[in-house]
Amino acid sequence: MRLFFFITIIFLVVSCDNEEDIPVTVVEIKTKSNQELYHYLGNLPVEGGYSITRQARSHLMSEILYDGVRGGLFFVYIPKKDFKGLDIVEITWRISPGNQDYSKSLTVLRITVE
């Protein structure tokens, strides 16, 4: 009986793996120390949204903003004063073209500050 219970628990743990295989896009960006960075991310989704799921470590500002004049979403980054090195930001997207059929993707921004 214990063996059956143990095997059942193992099966449930293995089958409850929530990890999804989502597409990942890695973007390499270079910028200068003490300088603002604007990186175009794309159009505002019809349905769904986005969130920064891993924030930069060495930033004064690290946000996604909508710019109606330029048309679209921009990632805005300002490094800490005199910071030089690598900062990484992960943005998770959950978007739909309007039919409530959502897809999920991940954008990784590797920001090298020189």
N, C-alpha and C positions, 0 to 999 in steps of 0.2 A: 504494500500500500504506500509506503514512504517513497519507494522508487517511482511509482506512478505519479505521485504528487510532485516530486522533484522534476521529473521529465516534463510534466505539464507546465510548471513554473518557467522552466528554461524555454520551452516552446513559446509561451506568451511573451517573455522578455524579448526573444529574437524576432518575433513577428510584429512587435509594436515599434519597430524602428521607424521614426518619423522623418528621417533624413530624406529629403527630396533631391533628385538629380536636377539641379537647375543650371541653366547656362551662365557662365561666368565670363565677363569681359574685363581684361586687365588693361589699364591705360597708364602709360608712362608719361609723366609731365615733369618738365624742368622749369624752375623759376629762380629768381634772384632773392637773396636775403633782404628782408624789410620791404618787400614789394607785394602788392595785391595780385592775386591770380583769379581770373575769370575763366572757367572752363564750361563750354556749352554741352549740356547733357541731352537735349532734345526737346520736343514739344511736350506740352502739358497733356497727360493722358486723358482720354475721354472719360474713362472710369478707372477707379483704382487710385494708386498713389505711390509714394516713395518714402523712404526713411533712411537716415544715416544709422546703420547698425553697428558700425565701428568708427568711432570718432578719431580724428587726428590727435596726436599726443602733444604736439608742440605748436599750438595755434593761438592766435588772438581771436581769429574769426574762422569758422568752418561751417558754412551753411549752404542750403539749397534755396535759391531765390527765383521767383518768377519775374521776368522782365517783359512787360507788355510791349515796350518800344522795340526792343530787339527781337521779340517773339520767341519765347521758349524758357526753358529752365536752365539755370546756370549754377554751377558749384562755385562758391566764392571762398577763397582761402587767404588768410593773412598769417604768416608765420610769426612766432614770438620774436621779439627784438633780438637781432644778431644770431638767430638760430640758423645752423647749417647742418644738413643731413637728410635723412629719409623720413617722410611722414606717410602714413597709409590711412586711407579712408575707404570704408565699404558702404555702398548704397544698395539697398534692396528695393526692387521694383515689383509691384503687383499691379498689372495693367490689363485693360480690356479695350477692344476697339468699339465698345458700345453694346455688345450683346451679352454681357455678364459672363463671358467665357474668359476667365482670368488666367494670365500666365505670370510666372514669377521668374525674375532674373536678378543677377548680382553684378554690380559694377565695382571694380577695385581700382581706386586711384592711387598710384604710387608716385608721390610728389617728392622730387629731389630738389632741395633748396641749396643753391650754391652761393 
